[in-house]
Amino acid sequence: MTTHQPEPSRAQLQAKACIRCGREGGELVPAGHVYTSTSEGQAPLGWAVVAHPKCITIEETAC
């Protein structure tokens, strides 16, 4: 399933903010990767992202 979410902020892409809620600070844990588009014909860029443990739990129980 693909979800349409706003483009991640620079802080989210740099693992300084939660990829789910966008807030900085608190405990942040690895949360996978986000891929951003690049110029036409170029491979997407992968970014290792982080999330608050509570944000991950909330998303998993919402499924």
Secondary structure, DSSP 8 states (H G I E B T S, - for coil): ---------HHHHTTSBBTTT--BSS--EEEEEEEE--STTS--EEEEEEE-HHHHHHHHHH-
